[in-house]
Structure formats: structure tokens, C-alpha cells
Amino acid sequence: MLQSGYGARRGPILTMTPNHRQLILRRRLTILCAVIALALISGLVGSLTHPANPISSRPATGPFSYFPSQ
């Protein structure tokens, strides 16, 4: 006797492919996560490359001086 190709068998369960709306949501979430990750990485690199107290390394200027050397 031949078994039907559509009969119940043991094995991996087929999953549904995501619809168009789910694909758009995944893309938006991926882009949002990428932007957040880029912002965190650039903030980390910026904090590591700049000194902790940049104001103390600048020359002292008065409130009415136009050039920093005056």
C-alpha cells in the first residue's frame, strides 16, 4: 500500500512566511535598532577620544573678548 504525500508524518513543522505588513515592521525595527546602535557607538567613541575636562585646556577669556588669545 502506498502512503499519501499529504499524510501526517513526524518531522519539522512548516512555518508560515511573514506577510507584507510583518516584513515592513521588521524592516522598521531593524533600521531603528541600527540607528540606536550607531548613536551609542559614536557616543562611546566620542567619549573615549575627548579629554574628560576640555574647558581647563582652553585659554581663559573674558565675556567681552572676541579673540581667544586676548
N, CA, C and O atoms as a GROMACS GRO file, in nm:
protein
  280
    1MET      N    1   0.084  -0.117   0.000
    1MET     CA    2   0.000   0.000   0.000
    1MET      C    3   0.089   0.125   0.000
    1MET      O    4   0.187   0.130   0.074
    2LEU      N    5   0.058   0.224  -0.081
    2LEU     CA    6   0.135   0.347  -0.090
    2LEU      C    7   0.084   0.449   0.011
    2LEU      O    8  -0.036   0.461   0.036
    3GLN      N    9   0.180   0.524   0.069
    3GLN     CA   10   0.140   0.629   0.162
    3GLN      C   11   0.115   0.758   0.085
    3GLN      O   12   0.181   0.786  -0.015
    4SER      N   13   0.021   0.832   0.133
    4SER     CA   14  -0.010   0.960   0.070
    4SER      C   15   0.099   1.061   0.106
    4SER      O   16   0.152   1.060   0.217
    5GLY      N   17   0.132   1.148   0.012
    5GLY     CA   18   0.230   1.253   0.037
    5GLY      C   19   0.180   1.361   0.132
    5GLY      O   20   0.258   1.439   0.185
    6TYR      N   21   0.046   1.365   0.154
    6TYR     CA   22  -0.013   1.466   0.240
    6TYR      C   23  -0.047   1.412   0.378
    6TYR      O   24  -0.107   1.483   0.459
    7GLY      N   25  -0.009   1.292   0.406
    7GLY     CA   26  -0.042   1.232   0.536
    7GLY      C   27   0.040   1.293   0.648
    7GLY      O   28   0.143   1.356   0.624
    8ALA      N   29  -0.007   1.274   0.769
    8ALA     CA   30   0.063   1.326   0.887
    8ALA      C   31   0.188   1.244   0.911
    8ALA      O   32   0.181   1.122   0.924
    9ARG      N   33   0.301   1.310   0.917
    9ARG     CA   34   0.428   1.244   0.944
    9ARG      C   35   0.500   1.317   1.055
    9ARG      O   36   0.467   1.430   1.091
   10ARG      N   37   0.598   1.250   1.106
   10ARG     CA   38   0.683   1.317   1.204
   10ARG      C   39   0.793   1.389   1.129
   10ARG      O   40   0.843   1.340   1.028
   11GLY      N   41   0.831   1.505   1.178
   11GLY     CA   42   0.936   1.583   1.114
   11GLY      C   43   0.919   1.730   1.144
   11GLY      O   44   0.837   1.767   1.229
   12PRO      N   45   0.994   1.813   1.077
   12PRO     CA   46   0.984   1.957   1.106
   12PRO      C   47   0.848   2.013   1.066
   12PRO      O   48   0.788   1.970   0.967
   13ILE      N   49   0.803   2.108   1.144
   13ILE     CA   50   0.673   2.171   1.120
   13ILE      C   51   0.695   2.289   1.027
   13ILE      O   52   0.787   2.368   1.048
   14LEU      N   53   0.613   2.302   0.926
   14LEU     CA   54   0.624   2.414   0.835
   14LEU      C   55   0.576   2.540   0.903
   14LEU      O   56   0.478   2.538   0.978
   15THR      N   57   0.644   2.648   0.877
   15THR     CA   58   0.603   2.776   0.935
   15THR      C   59   0.549   2.865   0.823
   15THR      O   60   0.583   2.849   0.706
   16MET      N   61   0.466   2.957   0.862
   16MET     CA   62   0.409   3.050   0.765
   16MET      C   63   0.511   3.158   0.732
   16MET      O   64   0.585   3.203   0.819
   17THR      N   65   0.514   3.198   0.608
   17THR     CA   66   0.600   3.310   0.571
   17THR      C   67   0.534   3.440   0.618
   17THR      O   68   0.412   3.450   0.617
   18PRO      N   69   0.615   3.538   0.660
   18PRO     CA   70   0.555   3.663   0.708
   18PRO      C   71   0.486   3.738   0.594
   18PRO      O   72   0.530   3.736   0.480
   19ASN      N   73   0.377   3.806   0.630
   19ASN     CA   74   0.307   3.882   0.528
   19ASN      C   75   0.375   4.018   0.507
   19ASN      O   76   0.475   4.049   0.572
   20HIS      N   77   0.320   4.097   0.417
   20HIS     CA   78   0.383   4.225   0.380
   20HIS      C   79   0.391   4.321   0.499
   20HIS      O   80   0.491   4.391   0.515
   21ARG      N   81   0.289   4.324   0.581
   21ARG     CA   82   0.288   4.414   0.697
   21ARG      C   83   0.395   4.375   0.799
   21ARG      O   84   0.460   4.462   0.857
   22GLN      N   85   0.412   4.245   0.820
   22GLN     CA   86   0.515   4.199   0.912
   22GLN      C   87   0.655   4.228   0.860
   22GLN      O   88   0.745   4.261   0.937
   23LEU      N   89   0.673   4.217   0.729
   23LEU     CA   90   0.803   4.249   0.671
   23LEU      C   91   0.837   4.396   0.688
   23LEU      O   92   0.952   4.430   0.716
   24ILE      N   93   0.738   4.484   0.670
   24ILE     CA   94   0.760   4.627   0.689
   24ILE      C   95   0.796   4.657   0.834
   24ILE      O   96   0.886   4.736   0.860
   25LEU      N   97   0.726   4.594   0.927
   25LEU     CA   98   0.756   4.616   1.069
   25LEU      C   99   0.896   4.568   1.104
   25LEU      O  100   0.966   4.632   1.181
   26ARG      N  101   0.937   4.454   1.047
   26ARG     CA  102   1.072   4.403   1.072
   26ARG      C  103   1.177   4.498   1.017
   26ARG      O  104   1.278   4.523   1.082
   27ARG      N  105   1.153   4.551   0.898
   27ARG     CA  106   1.249   4.646   0.839
   27ARG      C  107   1.260   4.772   0.924
   27ARG      O  108   1.370   4.821   0.949
   28ARG      N  109   1.146   4.824   0.968
   28ARG     CA  110   1.148   4.945   1.051
   28ARG      C  111   1.220   4.919   1.183
   28ARG      O  112   1.297   5.003   1.229
   29LEU      N  113   1.195   4.805   1.243
   29LEU     CA  114   1.260   4.771   1.368
   29LEU      C  115   1.411   4.754   1.347
   29LEU      O  116   1.491   4.795   1.431
   30THR      N  117   1.449   4.694   1.237
   30THR     CA  118   1.590   4.677   1.206
   30THR      C  119   1.658   4.811   1.186
   30THR      O  120   1.769   4.833   1.236
   31ILE      N  121   1.594   4.901   1.115
   31ILE     CA  122   1.651   5.035   1.092
   31ILE      C  123   1.660   5.112   1.223
   31ILE      O  124   1.760   5.179   1.248
   32LEU      N  125   1.556   5.103   1.305
   32LEU     CA  126   1.557   5.172   1.434
   32LEU      C  127   1.670   5.120   1.524
   32LEU      O  128   1.740   5.199   1.588
   33CYS      N  129   1.687   4.989   1.528
   33CYS     CA  130   1.794   4.932   1.609
   33CYS      C  131   1.931   4.971   1.555
   33CYS      O  132   2.024   4.994   1.633
   34ALA      N  133   1.945   4.979   1.423
   34ALA     CA  134   2.072   5.020   1.364
   34ALA      C  135   2.104   5.164   1.398
   34ALA      O  136   2.219   5.197   1.425
   35VAL      N  137   2.004   5.252   1.396
   35VAL     CA  138   2.027   5.394   1.429
   35VAL      C  139   2.065   5.408   1.576
   35VAL      O  140   2.155   5.485   1.609
   36ILE      N  141   1.997   5.336   1.662
   36ILE     CA  142   2.029   5.342   1.806
   36ILE      C  143   2.169   5.288   1.832
   36ILE      O  144   2.244   5.346   1.911
   37ALA      N  145   2.204   5.178   1.767
   37ALA     CA  146   2.337   5.121   1.784
   37ALA      C  147   2.445   5.217   1.734
   37ALA      O  148   2.549   5.232   1.797
   38LEU      N  149   2.421   5.281   1.621
   38LEU     CA  150   2.517   5.377   1.568
   38LEU      C  151   2.534   5.496   1.661
   38LEU      O  152   2.645   5.545   1.681
   39ALA      N  153   2.424   5.543   1.720
   39ALA     CA  154   2.432   5.654   1.814
   39ALA      C  155   2.511   5.615   1.939
   39ALA      O  156   2.592   5.693   1.989
   40LEU      N  157   2.488   5.495   1.990
   40LEU     CA  158   2.561   5.450   2.109
   40LEU      C  159   2.710   5.432   2.080
   40LEU      O  160   2.795   5.469   2.160
   41ILE      N  161   2.740   5.374   1.965
   41ILE     CA  162   2.881   5.353   1.930
   41ILE      C  163   2.953   5.486   1.908
   41ILE      O  164   3.066   5.503   1.954
   42SER      N  165   2.888   5.580   1.839
   42SER     CA  166   2.953   5.709   1.817
   42SER      C  167   2.968   5.787   1.948
   42SER      O  168   3.066   5.858   1.966
   43GLY      N  169   2.872   5.774   2.038
   43GLY     CA  170   2.886   5.838   2.169
   43GLY      C  171   3.000   5.779   2.249
   43GLY      O  172   3.071   5.850   2.319
   44LEU      N  173   3.016   5.648   2.240
   44LEU     CA  174   3.125   5.582   2.311
   44LEU      C  175   3.260   5.624   2.253
   44LEU      O  176   3.353   5.653   2.328
   45VAL      N  177   3.271   5.627   2.122
   45VAL     CA  178   3.396   5.669   2.058
   45VAL      C  179   3.425   5.815   2.091
   45VAL      O  180   3.539   5.851   2.117
   46GLY      N  181   3.322   5.900   2.090
   46GLY     CA  182   3.341   6.041   2.123
   46GLY      C  183   3.386   6.061   2.266
   46GLY      O  184   3.469   6.148   2.294
   47SER      N  185   3.331   5.983   2.357
   47SER     CA  186   3.371   5.999   2.496
   47SER      C  187   3.512   5.946   2.521
   47SER      O  188   3.579   5.991   2.614
   48LEU      N  189   3.557   5.852   2.440
   48LEU     CA  190   3.692   5.799   2.458
   48LEU      C  191   3.798   5.888   2.392
   48LEU      O  192   3.913   5.889   2.435
   49THR      N  193   3.760   5.963   2.290
   49THR     CA  194   3.860   6.044   2.220
   49THR      C  195   3.876   6.184   2.277
   49THR      O  196   3.982   6.244   2.259
   50HIS      N  197   3.778   6.237   2.344
   50HIS     CA  198   3.788   6.372   2.400
   50HIS      C  199   3.833   6.364   2.545
   50HIS      O  200   3.799   6.269   2.616
   51PRO      N  201   3.908   6.464   2.589
   51PRO     CA  202   3.951   6.464   2.730
   51PRO      C  203   3.831   6.481   2.823
   51PRO      O  204   3.724   6.527   2.782
   52ALA      N  205   3.851   6.443   2.946
   52ALA     CA  206   3.741   6.447   3.043
   52ALA      C  207   3.698   6.589   3.074
   52ALA      O  208   3.579   6.614   3.093
   53ASN      N  209   3.793   6.684   3.080
   53ASN     CA  210   3.761   6.822   3.114
   53ASN      C  211   3.818   6.914   3.006
   53ASN      O  212   3.927   6.968   3.025
   54PRO      N  213   3.749   6.934   2.895
   54PRO     CA  214   3.806   7.015   2.786
   54PRO      C  215   3.810   7.163   2.817
   54PRO      O  216   3.884   7.236   2.750
   55ILE      N  217   3.735   7.212   2.914
   55ILE     CA  218   3.733   7.355   2.946
   55ILE      C  219   3.866   7.398   3.007
   55ILE      O  220   3.910   7.510   2.982
   56SER      N  221   3.929   7.314   3.088
   56SER     CA  222   4.053   7.353   3.153
   56SER      C  223   4.168   7.365   3.054
   56SER      O  224   4.266   7.435   3.083
   57SER      N  225   4.161   7.300   2.938
   57SER     CA  226   4.269   7.309   2.840
   57SER      C  227   4.258   7.433   2.754
   57SER      O  228   4.354   7.466   2.684
   58ARG      N  229   4.148   7.503   2.755
   58ARG     CA  230   4.130   7.624   2.676
   58ARG      C  231   4.185   7.745   2.752
   58ARG      O  232   4.185   7.747   2.875
   59PRO      N  233   4.233   7.845   2.679
   59PRO     CA  234   4.279   7.967   2.748
   59PRO      C  235   4.160   8.042   2.807
   59PRO      O  236   4.050   8.041   2.752
   60ALA      N  237   4.184   8.106   2.918
   60ALA     CA  238   4.077   8.181   2.984
   60ALA      C  239   4.049   8.308   2.906
   60ALA      O  240   4.141   8.383   2.873
   61THR      N  241   3.922   8.333   2.877
   61THR     CA  242   3.883   8.454   2.806
   61THR      C  243   3.775   8.525   2.886
   61THR      O  244   3.703   8.464   2.965
   62GLY      N  245   3.768   8.654   2.864
   62GLY     CA  246   3.667   8.732   2.932
   62GLY      C  247   3.535   8.725   2.856
   62GLY      O  248   3.530   8.673   2.745
   63PRO      N  249   3.429   8.778   2.916
   63PRO     CA  250   3.299   8.769   2.850
   63PRO      C  251   3.287   8.859   2.727
   63PRO      O  252   3.200   8.836   2.643
   64PHE      N  253   3.376   8.962   2.714
   64PHE     CA  254   3.366   9.056   2.603
   64PHE      C  255   3.481   9.042   2.503
   64PHE      O  256   3.493   9.123   2.412
   65SER      N  257   3.565   8.941   2.519
   65SER     CA  258   3.677   8.927   2.427
   65SER      C  259   3.632   8.852   2.301
   65SER      O  260   3.563   8.751   2.310
   66TYR      N  261   3.673   8.902   2.187
   66TYR     CA  262   3.633   8.840   2.060
   66TYR      C  263   3.730   8.729   2.023
   66TYR      O  264   3.688   8.622   1.978
   67PHE      N  265   3.860   8.754   2.043
   67PHE     CA  266   3.959   8.655   2.008
   67PHE      C  267   3.999   8.579   2.136
   67PHE      O  268   4.016   8.640   2.242
   68PRO      N  269   4.016   8.447   2.128
   68PRO     CA  270   4.053   8.372   2.248
   68PRO      C  271   4.192   8.403   2.300
   68PRO      O  272   4.221   8.375   2.417
   69SER      N  273   4.280   8.462   2.216
   69SER     CA  274   4.416   8.493   2.263
   69SER      C  275   4.421   8.622   2.344
   69SER      O  276   4.523   8.650   2.407
   70GLN      N  277   4.316   8.702   2.344
   70GLN     CA  278   4.317   8.830   2.417
   70GLN      C  279   4.275   8.812   2.560
   70GLN      O  280   4.270   8.908   2.636
   0.00000   0.00000   0.00000
